[in-house]
Amino acid sequence: MEMDLLHRFEAYIASDKKIEPKDWMPDAYRKTLIRQISQHAHSEIVGMLPEGSWISRAPSLKRKAILMAKVQDEAGHGLYLYSACETLGVQRDDTIEDLHSGKAKYSSIFNYPTLNWADIGAIGWLVDGAAIMNQVPLCKCSYGPYARAMVRVCKEESFHQRQGFQIMMTMAGGTEEQKEMAQDALNRWWWPSLMMFGPPDDDSPNSAQSMAWNIKRFTNDELRQKFVDLTVPQAELLGLTVPDPNLRWNEETGHYEIGEIDWSEFKRVISGDGPCNKERIETRRKAWDDGAWVREAAVAHSQKRADRRASTDTAAA
């Protein structure tokens, strides 16, 4: 019986149709989605932290408003994704506890510090640019709630990327000191941004199965290559230099070739030993604890409304 269900599931996936929450799915498919969607949600929530501290320090009221809107968007993305994850039968509180305990991972990029205003531009241009490259294919993910959530997320990420590029363009075209700040930010964020696509395909244990299930549409290396090919010309337009002495254009392949990525750094940061890992998790734990009274009040209010409706219905009967 289960084999019949599995064959029907695989045929459904192969026909490029969406799996919905009440549809039968293999346990491994469900677990893969829970892991990926919850980690994606965690990344959006932790990703608010590097930029949130710059809202009050942005150089103008306009920049403050734009950055505030961006951070607010990221909170919304986390909400969509936690909600999508709940459709798979897990409780949001449990997924958040996994984050706080260190059991669940989030994107390694958010464990790097934002040292000056140029970093906000680099995050928007590079980090959100890499996120778009990763996330646009997810709009065609085989799991319906995830795919639908990603449609709005990607539209808003597009705004974030343009905002970051505009900051970098302004600084690169400003004073010599401002251009140096932009170049320094590019130097520090380039390699971590390339790591966002995950380890090389040969060292990525989940990619093959995720692609077979149409959760992923491209491999890590394919997405990384697309990002490099798109971003290097943008850096040239800005008048900035990509910090890779081995970067070169290959006429035969029609792609840029890059130097070796330091995957030992990636593994170190993912394992919890990055520049800001402890700070990020501690901040999230504190926010969760400080917000306990809000959650309790919301539950109490919801119960009060339910009791009132029940009382009204009883009186009417």
KOLNU-512230 format. One record per atom (N, C-alpha, C): x negated, y, z. Coordinates in pm, whole numbers, padded with zeros to 5 digits, always signed. Example, Ala and Ser with C-alpha at 12.3 -4.5 7.8 and 13.67 -1.06 7.14 Angstrom:
<rs>
-01319-00569+00780;-01230-00450+00780;-01320-00330+00780;-01285-00225+00708;-01367-00106+00714;-01290+00003+00787;
</rs>
This chain:
<rs>
-00084-00121+00000;+00000+00000+00000;-00087+00126+00000;-00187+00125+00090;-00273+00244+00098;-00355+00262-00029;-00396+00150-00092;-00471+00160-00217;-00385+00222-00327;-00256+00187-00327;-00164+00246-00426;-00155+00397-00404;-00144+00435-00277;-00137+00578-00246;-00266+00649-00288;-00379+00585-00264;-00507+00644-00301;-00518+00663-00451;-00475+00563-00528;-00480+00573-00674;-00388+00685-00723;-00270+00695-00664;-00179+00804-00702;-00238+00939-00666;-00302+00947-00549;-00366+01072-00507;-00476+01112-00605;-00561+01017-00640;-00672+01046-00731;-00621+01086-00869;-00515+01022-00914;-00457+01057-01044;-00398+01198-01040;-00336+01231-00928;-00277+01364-00910;-00385+01470-00913;-00495+01443-00843;-00609+01535-00842;-00666+01550-00982;-00680+01437-01053;-00738+01438-01188;-00653+01519-01286;-00523+01526-01260;-00433+01603-01348;-00432+01751-01313;-00520+01790-01218;-00539+01931-01180;-00415+01989-01112;-00345+01905-01035;-00230+01952-00959;-00270+01978-00815;-00187+02053-00744;-00216+02092-00607;-00158+01991-00507;-00240+01961-00406;-00194+01881-00293;-00135+01978-00189;-00017+01945-00138;+00049+02030-00039;+00045+01961+00098;+00069+02036+00206;+00052+01981+00342;+00128+01852+00370;+00247+01836+00315;+00327+01717+00345;+00296+01599+00251;+00210+01622+00154;+00172+01514+00063;+00077+01418+00133;+00078+01293+00089;-00019+01197+00142;-00158+01234+00093;-00256+01221+00180;-00396+01247+00142;-00486+01157+00225;-00600+01117+00171;-00695+01034+00248;-00746+01111+00369;-00776+01039+00475;-00829+01103+00595;-00958+01180+00565;-01041+01124+00478;-01169+01190+00447;-01146+01323+00376;-01044+01329+00290;-01008+01454+00221;-00963+01558+00323;-00876+01516+00414;-00827+01606+00518;-00943+01658+00605;-01032+01569+00647;-01144+01609+00732;-01238+01704+00660;-01261+01678+00532;-01347+01766+00453;-01289+01906+00446;-01158+01914+00421;-01092+02044+00413;-01095+02116+00548;-01068+02044+00655;-01070+02106+00788;-01209+02164+00816;-01311+02087+00785;-01448+02136+00807;-01476+02260+00723;-01443+02255+00594;-01477+02365+00505;-01394+02490+00534;-01263+02473+00550;-01177+02590+00570;-01203+02654+00706;-01222+02574+00810;-01248+02633+00941;-01382+02705+00943;-01484+02647+00879;-01613+02715+00872;-01604+02844+00791;-01521+02842+00689;-01498+02963+00610;-01431+03070+00696;-01331+03028+00774;-01262+03122+00864;-01358+03179+00967;-01440+03092+01026;-01538+03138+01125;-01633+03241+01062;-01673+03217+00938;-01766+03307+00871;-01704+03446+00853;-01574+03449+00824;-01508+03580+00808;-01504+03655+00940;-01475+03583+01049;-01463+03647+01180;-01600+03691+01233;-01698+03602+01224;-01833+03641+01268;-01890+03747+01175;-01850+03743+01048;-01898+03841+00950;-01854+03983+00978;-01755+04000+01064;-01714+04135+01102;-01821+04203+01189;-01901+04125+01259;-01990+04179+01361;-02107+04262+01307;-02180+04216+01205;-02293+04297+01158;-02252+04435+01109;-02132+04446+01052;-02087+04574+00997;-02005+04655+01098;-01935+04585+01187;-01848+04656+01282;-01922+04757+01365;-02046+04726+01400;-02123+04819+01484;-02162+04946+01411;-02146+04947+01278;-02183+05066+01199;-02064+05157+01168;-01944+05119+01209;-01828+05204+01180;-01846+05342+01242;-01886+05348+01368;-01903+05478+01435;-02028+05552+01390;-02119+05482+01322;-02245+05545+01280;-02252+05571+01130;-02144+05543+01059;-02143+05569+00915;-02167+05718+00889;-02230+05753+00776;-02274+05891+00755;-02165+05993+00725;-02042+05951+00704;-01935+06047+00677;-01802+05985+00719;-01700+06070+00730;-01566+06022+00765;-01514+05926+00658;-01542+05957+00532;-01498+05870+00423;-01563+05732+00435;-01693+05731+00463;-01763+05603+00477;-01709+05525+00598;-01675+05594+00705;-01618+05528+00822;-01486+05460+00785;-01401+05533+00713;-01269+05480+00676;-01283+05358+00585;-01376+05366+00489;-01395+05255+00396;-01447+05132+00469;-01545+05153+00557;-01602+05040+00630;-01501+04980+00727;-01420+05065+00789;-01316+05016+00879;-01216+04930+00802;-01180+04973+00682;-01086+04896+00600;-01147+04761+00562;-01277+04762+00534;-01343+04637+00496;-01346+04539+00612;-01383+04585+00731;-01388+04498+00847;-01248+04445+00879;-01148+04530+00862;-01010+04487+00883;-00971+04379+00783;-01015+04393+00658;-00989+04290+00558;-01047+04156+00602;-01168+04160+00656;-01234+04035+00696;-01158+03966+00809;-01101+04045+00900;-01017+03986+01005;-00896+03918+00941;-00838+03982+00841;-00725+03923+00770;-00762+03794+00699;-00880+03793+00639;-00925+03671+00571;-00935+03555+00670;-00989+03585+00787;-00996+03481+00890;-00858+03430+00926;-00761+03521+00937;-00624+03482+00970;-00566+03391+00863;-00582+03428+00733;-00528+03344+00626;-00588+03204+00634;-00719+03199+00657;-00789+03071+00652;-00759+02984+00773;-00749+03044+00892;-00709+02966+01009;-00568+02910+00987;-00482+02990+00927;-00345+02944+00901;-00345+02829+00801;-00428+02839+00697;-00439+02731+00598;-00491+02604+00665;-00585+02621+00758;-00642+02507+00829;-00536+02439+00916;-00448+02518+00977;-00343+02462+01063;-00247+02372+00986;-00231+02398+00854;-00142+02313+00775;-00194+02171+00762;-00321+02150+00800;-00381+02017+00794;-00367+01942+00926;-00295+02002+01022;-00265+01932+01146;-00358+01960+01261;-00438+02067+01252;-00525+02103+01364;-00474+02231+01430;-00510+02248+01557;-00472+02368+01630;-00580+02475+01617;-00537+02598+01600;-00634+02706+01583;-00725+02719+01704;-00669+02705+01822;-00751+02717+01943;-00864+02614+01944;-00835+02495+01890;-00938+02391+01887;-01049+02427+01790;-01014+02482+01675;-01118+02519+01578;-01203+02633+01632;-01141+02727+01705;-01216+02838+01763;-01307+02788+01875;-01259+02691+01952;-01343+02632+02057;-01465+02563+01995;-01446+02499+01879;-01559+02438+01810;-01663+02542+01770;-01616+02661+01731;-01709+02770+01699;-01785+02813+01823;-01713+02838+01932;-01775+02889+02054;-01872+02789+02117;-01844+02660+02098;-01930+02557+02157;-02052+02527+02072;-02051+02577+01948;-02162+02548+01858;-02141+02425+01773;-02026+02356+01792;-01998+02236+01714;-01973+02270+01568;-01903+02380+01545;-01873+02423+01408;-01975+02526+01362;-02002+02527+01234;-02098+02620+01176;-02025+02735+01107;-02101+02837+01073;-02052+02947+00989;-02168+02989+00901;-02143+03077+00807;-02247+03114+00711;-02371+03170+00781;-02486+03116+00745;-02613+03157+00809;-02643+03305+00790;-02587+03367+00685;-02620+03505+00651;-02582+03602+00763;-02483+03567+00845;-02436+03659+00947;-02518+03655+01075;-02627+03582+01071;-02719+03579+01185;-02841+03669+01163;-02831+03757+01064;-02938+03854+01040;-02891+03992+01084;-02981+04076+01136;-02942+04206+01190;-02921+04312+01082;-02838+04409+01112;-02822+04528+01027;-02900+04642+01090;-03014+04675+01032;-03107+04769+01094;-03078+04915+01060;-03018+04940+00944;-02987+05079+00906;-02871+05079+00807;-02830+05197+00765;-02711+05210+00680;-02727+05138+00547;-02850+05130+00495;-02871+05061+00367;-02833+04913+00377;-02843+04856+00496;-02804+04716+00513;-02656+04696+00485;-02575+04796+00516;-02431+04786+00489;-02408+04780+00338;-02486+04857+00264;-02479+04850+00119;-02525+04715+00066;-02636+04664+00121;-02689+04536+00076;-02592+04422+00106;-02526+04428+00222;-02428+04324+00256;-02313+04325+00156;-02261+04444+00128;-02151+04452+00032;-02191+04404-00106;-02307+04450-00152;-02353+04415-00287;-02394+04269-00298;-02481+04224-00208;-02538+04090-00220;-02454+03983-00150;-02422+04006-00023;-02351+03904+00055;-02209+03884+00002;-02138+03994-00018;-02002+03981-00071;-02004+03939-00217;-02110+03979-00290;-02125+03932-00428;-02142+03782-00432;-02224+03728-00342;-02243+03583-00334;-02113+03516-00290;-02041+03580-00197;-01913+03524-00151;-01814+03514-00266;-01807+03617-00349;-01715+03614-00464;-01752+03499-00558;-01882+03483-00583;-01928+03376-00672;-01886+03239-00616;-01893+03225-00485;-01853+03099-00419;-01702+03081-00418;-01629+03192-00400;-01488+03181-00365;-01392+03187-00483;-01429+03252-00591;-01338+03258-00706;-01300+03117-00754;-01395+03022-00765;-01355+02886-00804;-01259+02820-00704;-01263+02865-00578;-01174+02806-00478;-01028+02842-00503;-01003+02944-00585;-00865+02978-00622;-00801+02863-00700;-00884+02774-00754;-00835+02656-00825;-00860+02528-00746;-00884+02544-00617;-00904+02428-00529;-00782+02337-00533;-00803+02209-00514;-00692+02113-00523;-00595+02122-00406;-00635+02187-00296;-00543+02198-00182;-00469+02331-00190;-00339+02326-00206;-00257+02444-00234;-00274+02560-00138;-00256+02539-00005;-00265+02653+00087;-00401+02724+00083;-00508+02648+00065;-00642+02708+00056;-00655+02789-00073;-00612+02731-00184;-00621+02799-00313;-00543+02930-00312;-00422+02926-00256;-00338+03047-00255;-00396+03154-00163;-00453+03113-00051;-00515+03212+00039;-00631+03281-00031;-00705+03206-00113;-00824+03261-00176;-00793+03365-00282;-00674+03365-00338;-00640+03462-00441;-00650+03605-00384;-00586+03627-00270;-00592+03760-00209;-00731+03789-00153;-00794+03689-00093;-00927+03708-00037;-01023+03757-00145;-01018+03695-00262;-01111+03731-00369;-01085+03872-00422;-00959+03911-00428;-00928+04048-00472;-00989+04150-00376;-00980+04122-00247;-01033+04216-00149;-01186+04211-00145;-01244+04091-00164;-01390+04080-00169;-01447+04161-00286;-01370+04170-00394;-01414+04248-00509;-01432+04394-00473;-01340+04445-00392;-01352+04582-00340;-01476+04593-00251;-01501+04495-00169;-01616+04499-00078;-01746+04503-00156;-01753+04425-00264;-01876+04421-00343;-01900+04555-00411;-01795+04615-00466;-01810+04746-00532;-01850+04853-00432;-01794+04845-00310;-01829+04942-00206;-01977+04933-00173;-02028+04810-00160;-02169+04794-00127;-02260+04841-00238;-02225+04809-00362;-02308+04851-00475;-02311+05003-00486;-02197+05066-00456;-02192+05212-00464;-02282+05276-00359;-02286+05217-00239;-02377+05267-00135;-02521+05254-00181;-02557+05137-00237;-02693+05116-00284;-02728+05211-00398;-02634+05237-00486;-02658+05329-00597;-02682+05471-00546;-02604+05513-00447;-02621+05646-00390;-02757+05660-00324;-02798+05559-00248;-02925+05565-00178;-03043+05552-00274;-03031+05465-00373;-03140+05448-00469;-03160+05573-00553;-03054+05652-00567;-03064+05776-00644;-03085+05898-00557;-03107+05877-00428;-03125+05989-00335;-03270+06026-00316;-03305+06059-00194;-03443+06098-00164;-03535+05975-00170;-03664+06001-00170;-03760+05890-00172;-03742+05801-00049;-03714+05864+00065;-03694+05787+00187;-03569+05699+00177;-03463+05753+00118;-03340+05674+00102;-03361+05557+00006;-03435+05582-00102;-03463+05474-00196;-03547+05365-00129;-03641+05405-00045;-03722+05306+00027;-03636+05223+00122;-03537+05288+00184;-03446+05214+00272;-03366+05111+00191;-03320+05152+00071;-03244+05060-00014;-03331+04942-00057;-03456+04971-00093;-03547+04864-00133;-03577+04770-00017;-03596+04826+00101;-03623+04744+00220;-03505+04653+00250;-03383+04705+00236;-03264+04624+00261;-03256+04510+00160;-03284+04539+00033;-03285+04434-00070;-03390+04328-00036;-03508+04375+00009;-03614+04280+00044;-03570+04183+00153;-03496+04232+00251;-03458+04148+00365;-03336+04062+00339;-03246+04105+00250;-03121+04033+00230;-03120+03943+00107;-03219+03958+00019;-03219+03880-00106;-03222+03729-00080;-03323+03683-00009;-03339+03539+00010;-03228+03479+00096;-03188+03543+00207;-03074+03488+00281;-02946+03480+00197;-02928+03575+00103;-02810+03571+00016;-02815+03449-00076;-02933+03415-00125;-02945+03296-00210;-02917+03169-00131;-02947+03172-00002;-02922+03055+00083;-02773+03035+00110;-02693+03139+00088;-02549+03129+00113;-02481+03019+00031;-02542+02983-00082;-02480+02883-00169;-02504+02741-00119;-02580+02730-00011;-02606+02600+00046;-02732+02537-00008;-02771+02424+00044;-02896+02360+00004;-02893+02313-00140;-03009+02280-00197;-03012+02228-00335;-02921+02107-00350;-02873+02086-00471;-02777+01978-00495;-02829+01842-00448;-02958+01819-00463;-03015+01691-00420;-03010+01672-00269;-02995+01783-00196;-02996+01777-00050;-02863+01820+00009;-02757+01811-00073;-02624+01855-00029;-02532+01734-00022;-02513+01676+00096;-02441+01549+00108;-02293+01554+00074;-02231+01672+00082;-02085+01680+00064;-02042+01725-00075;-02135+01779-00154;-02097+01842-00280;-02032+01745-00379;-02092+01627-00398;-02042+01534-00500;-01898+01493-00471;-01868+01459-00346;-01732+01418-00313;-01634+01535-00322;-01677+01654-00279;-01590+01772-00287;-01557+01805-00432;-01652+01785-00521;-01625+01810-00663;-01534+01703-00721;-01551+01579-00677;-01463+01472-00725;-01319+01498-00685;-01300+01560-00570;-01166+01592-00521;-01117+01729-00570;-01194+01797-00651;-01160+01932-00701;-01146+02035-00590;-01215+02010-00479;-01223+02115-00377;-01325+02218-00424;-01439+02169-00470;-01540+02254-00533;-01532+02234-00684;-01566+02339-00759;-01564+02331-00904;-01705+02339-00964;-01799+02392-00886;-01937+02405-00933;-02031+02360-00821;-02148+02314-00858;-02246+02273-00758;-02312+02397-00696;-02382+02375-00585;-02454+02484-00518;-02553+02551-00612;-02630+02471-00683;-02733+02526-00772;-02672+02602-00889;-02559+02554-00941;-02492+02624-01052;-02444+02762-01006;-02384+02768-00889;-02334+02897-00838;-02449+02992-00807;-02557+02938-00750;-02673+03022-00719;-02731+03083-00848;-02739+03000-00953;-02792+03048-01081;-02704+03158-01140;-02573+03140-01131;-02481+03243-01181;-02502+03376-01107;-02520+03365-00975;-02541+03484-00893;-02671+03555-00932;-02778+03480-00947;-02906+03540-00984;-02896+03609-01120;-02836+03540-01216;-02826+03596-01352;-02745+03725-01354;-02647+03735-01267;-02563+03855-01261;-02629+03967-01182;-02701+03933-01076;-02748+04033-00981;-02881+04096-01020;-02970+04023-01084;-03099+04080-01121;-03083+04203-01212;-02998+04198-01316;-02978+04319-01397;-02919+04435-01316;-02838+04405-01216;-02783+04512-01131;-02894+04580-01052;-02989+04500-01002;-03103+04556-00929;-03185+04646-01021;-03204+04602-01145;-03278+04684-01242;-03206+04814-01270;-03073+04809-01278;-02995+04931-01299;-03013+05028-01184;-03024+04975-01062;-03045+05059-00944;-03187+05114-00935;-03276+05056-01014;-03416+05097-01004;-03487+05031-00888;-03436+04917-00842;-03495+04845-00730;-03561+04717-00782;-03650+04663-00702;-03726+04545-00742;-03685+04424-00660;-03644+04317-00726;-03611+04194-00657;-03739+04139-00593;-03737+04106-00464;-03859+04066-00392;-03900+03921-00421;-03927+03893-00546;-03966+03758-00586;-04072+03769-00695;-04199+03752-00661;-04306+03765-00762;-04298+03659-00871;-04225+03551-00847;-04213+03444-00946;-04088+03458-01034;-04012+03563-01013;-03891+03583-01093;-03928+03609-01239;-03864+03536-01329;-03889+03561-01472;-03770+03514-01554;-03756+03576-01671;-03649+03540-01763;-03697+03428-01854;-03618+03322-01866;-03651+03211-01952;-03569+03222-02081;-03635+03255-02190;-03566+03274-02317;-03498+03146-02365;-03561+03033-02338;-03508+02907-02387;-03378+02869-02318;-03374+02886-02186;-03253+02848-02112;-03151+02960-02104;-03197+03084-02123;-03106+03198-02109;-03072+03229-01965;-03162+03190-01873;-03141+03214-01731;-03269+03268-01667;-03251+03333-01551;-03366+03372-01471;-03415+03252-01391;-03545+03244-01375;-03606+03145-01288;-03657+03216-01164;-03636+03155-01048;-03675+03219-00922;-03782+03135-00852;-03845+03197-00751;-03944+03126-00672;-03879+03029-00576;-03963+02962-00500;-03914+02861-00406;-03845+02926-00286;-03726+02878-00254;-03652+02926-00137;-03705+02855-00012;-03721+02929+00094;-03770+02871+00220;-03655+02802+00292;-03633+02675+00258;-03520+02602+00317;-03543+02570+00463;-03667+02576+00510;-03692+02555+00652;-03630+02669+00734;-03631+02789+00678;-03567+02902+00747;-03416+02881+00751;-03359+02837+00641;-03216+02811+00634;-03175+02711+00742;-03248+02600+00751;-03215+02496+00848;-03232+02546+00991;-03332+02631+01010;-03357+02685+01144;-03242+02776+01187;-03197+02861+01096;-03088+02955+01128;-02956+02879+01147;-02929+02782+01059;-02807+02702+01070;-02803+02626+01203;-02920+02583+01249;-02925+02505+01373;-02916+02592+01497;-02909+02724+01480;-02887+02813+01594;-03005+02897+01636;-03112+02897+01556;-03233+02968+01595;-03262+03086+01503;-03156+03153+01456;-03175+03272+01374;-03192+03396+01460;-03218+03512+01398;-03241+03635+01474;-03127+03675+01567;-03001+03645+01525;-02886+03693+01602;-02785+03585+01638;-02822+03458+01625;-02726+03349+01653;-02661+03363+01791;-02745+03371+01893;-02693+03375+02031;-02608+03498+02053;-02652+03611+01999;-02577+03737+02014;-02440+03727+01949;-02434+03668+01828;-02307+03659+01755;-02207+03572+01831;-02251+03454+01876;-02160+03363+01945;-02117+03420+02079;-02208+03483+02150;-02173+03543+02279;-02070+03654+02261;-02085+03733+02156;-01988+03840+02127;-01851+03782+02097;-01847+03673+02019;-01719+03611+01987;-01655+03549+02112;-01736+03486+02196;-01682+03428+02320;-01622+03537+02408;-01694+03647+02421;-01648+03759+02507;-01517+03816+02453;-01510+03833+02320;-01387+03887+02260;-01269+03793+02285;-01295+03662+02277;-01190+03563+02300;-01142+03570+02445;-01235+03576+02537;-01199+03582+02679;-01128+03712+02712;-01178+03823+02659;-01115+03954+02686;-00976+03964+02627;-00949+03886+02522;-00818+03892+02458;-00718+03792+02512;-00756+03721+02619;-00666+03618+02674;-00532+03678+02716;-00534+03797+02775;-00410+03857+02825;-00314+03890+02710;-00370+03924+02593;-00285+03954+02477;-00215+03827+02430;-00290+03717+02422;-00229+03590+02380;-00123+03544+02479;-00154+03559+02608;-00057+03519+02710;+00069+03605+02703;+00052+03735+02680;+00168+03824+02669;+00252+03791+02547;+00185+03755+02437;+00258+03720+02314;+00341+03594+02335;+00283+03495+02404;+00356+03371+02432;+00475+03399+02524;+00453+03481+02627;+00561+03515+02720;+00674+03588+02650;+00637+03681+02561;+00739+03757+02487;+00818+03664+02395;+00748+03573+02330;+00814+03479+02240;+00911+03390+02317;+00870+03345+02436;+00957+03261+02519;+01078+03339+02568;+01055+03467+02602;+01165+03551+02649;+01270+03568+02540;+01226+03590+02416;+01319+03606+02304;+01395+03476+02279;+01325+03363+02289;+01389+03233+02267;+01496+03208+02374;+01463+03241+02500;+01559+03223+02609;+01681+03312+02589;+01656+03434+02542;+01767+03527+02520;+01859+03477+02410;+01801+03424+02300;+01882+03370+02190;+01963+03250+02237;+01899+03164+02320;+01970+03046+02370;+02085+03087+02459;+02065+03191+02541;+02170+03240+02630;+02287+03298+02550;+02254+03372+02443;+02357+03431+02358;+02438+03324+02287;+02367+03220+02238;+02436+03111+02168;+02529+03036+02263;+02484+03017+02388;+02566+02947+02487;+02693+03026+02518;+02674+03159+02533;+02789+03246+02563;+02890+03246+02448;+02838+03245+02326;+02925+03247+02208;+03004+03118+02197;+02941+03007+02238;+03010+02878+02229;+03121+02868+02332;
</rs>
